[in-house]
Amino acid sequence: MSSIKYPVGVTSNSDRYVYLYRLQELLRLEHNGRGKDFRDKKITKSQWLEYEDIDFNPKSSMISTEICKYRELLKKDTRSKAKLSDIIL
Protein backbone atom coordinates (compact mmCIF):
# COMPACT_ATOMS: atom_id res chain seq x y z
CA MET A 1 0.00 0.00 0.00
CA SER A 2 1.29 3.45 -0.93
CA SER A 3 1.53 6.18 1.65
CA ILE A 4 3.22 9.49 2.36
CA LYS A 5 6.27 9.38 4.59
CA TYR A 6 6.33 12.42 6.85
CA PRO A 7 9.69 13.62 8.19
CA VAL A 8 10.47 13.39 11.89
CA GLY A 9 8.88 16.35 13.62
CA VAL A 10 6.03 16.74 11.13
CA THR A 11 3.36 15.32 13.40
CA SER A 12 0.63 17.93 13.92
CA ASN A 13 -2.26 18.23 11.51
CA SER A 14 -1.23 21.76 10.55
CA ASP A 15 2.40 20.74 9.94
CA ARG A 16 1.26 17.86 7.75
CA TYR A 17 -1.07 20.16 5.82
CA VAL A 18 1.80 22.57 5.11
CA TYR A 19 4.11 19.68 4.19
CA LEU A 20 1.55 18.27 1.76
CA TYR A 21 1.23 21.61 -0.01
CA ARG A 22 5.02 21.69 -0.38
CA LEU A 23 4.96 18.17 -1.84
CA GLN A 24 2.25 19.25 -4.25
CA GLU A 25 4.36 22.19 -5.41
CA LEU A 26 7.45 20.01 -5.85
CA LEU A 27 5.41 17.54 -7.88
CA ARG A 28 4.07 20.38 -10.04
CA LEU A 29 7.59 21.63 -10.71
CA GLU A 30 8.76 18.12 -11.59
CA HIS A 31 5.79 17.71 -13.94
CA ASN A 32 6.63 21.00 -15.64
CA GLY A 33 10.24 19.87 -16.09
CA ARG A 34 9.19 16.56 -17.60
CA GLY A 35 6.74 18.39 -19.87
CA LYS A 36 9.57 20.65 -21.04
CA ASP A 37 11.72 17.58 -21.71
CA PHE A 38 8.91 16.15 -23.83
CA ARG A 39 8.41 19.42 -25.74
CA ASP A 40 12.20 19.64 -26.30
CA LYS A 41 12.16 16.01 -27.52
CA LYS A 42 14.47 14.84 -24.72
CA ILE A 43 11.92 12.14 -23.86
CA THR A 44 9.47 10.32 -26.10
CA LYS A 45 5.70 10.57 -25.98
CA SER A 46 5.52 7.07 -24.51
CA GLN A 47 7.99 8.07 -21.76
CA TRP A 48 5.91 11.16 -21.03
CA LEU A 49 2.66 9.21 -20.85
CA GLU A 50 4.31 6.52 -18.71
CA TYR A 51 5.56 9.19 -16.30
CA GLU A 52 2.08 10.68 -16.03
CA ASP A 53 0.37 7.30 -15.63
CA ILE A 54 2.81 5.56 -13.28
CA ASP A 55 4.37 8.42 -11.33
CA PHE A 56 2.58 11.78 -11.53
CA ASN A 57 -1.10 10.85 -11.43
CA PRO A 58 -0.88 8.42 -8.48
CA LYS A 59 1.26 10.84 -6.45
CA SER A 60 -0.98 13.79 -7.30
CA SER A 61 -4.08 11.85 -6.30
CA MET A 62 -2.51 10.69 -3.03
CA ILE A 63 -1.38 14.19 -2.11
CA SER A 64 -4.79 15.69 -2.95
CA THR A 65 -6.60 13.08 -0.88
CA GLU A 66 -4.37 13.76 2.11
CA ILE A 67 -4.74 17.54 1.74
CA CYS A 68 -8.52 17.16 1.80
CA LYS A 69 -8.31 14.93 4.87
CA TYR A 70 -6.18 17.41 6.83
CA ARG A 71 -8.26 20.38 5.62
CA GLU A 72 -11.35 18.75 7.13
CA LEU A 73 -9.53 18.02 10.39
CA LEU A 74 -8.26 21.60 10.62
CA LYS A 75 -11.70 23.07 9.89
CA LYS A 76 -13.00 21.21 12.94
CA ASP A 77 -10.10 22.31 15.17
CA THR A 78 -11.49 24.97 17.53
CA ARG A 79 -8.30 25.61 19.53
CA SER A 80 -7.61 28.78 17.56
CA LYS A 81 -9.24 31.92 18.91
CA ALA A 82 -9.78 33.27 15.39
CA LYS A 83 -12.60 35.78 14.89
CA LEU A 84 -13.96 37.26 11.69
CA SER A 85 -13.29 40.69 13.21
CA ASP A 86 -9.58 39.84 12.89
CA ILE A 87 -9.91 40.49 9.14
CA ILE A 88 -9.01 44.07 8.36
CA LEU A 89 -10.34 45.44 5.08
ABEGO torsion letter per residue (X at the ends): XBBBBBBBGBABAAAAAAAAAAAAAAAAAAAAAAAAAAAAGABBAAAAAAAAAAAAAAAAAAAAAAAAAAAAAAAABAABABBAAABBX
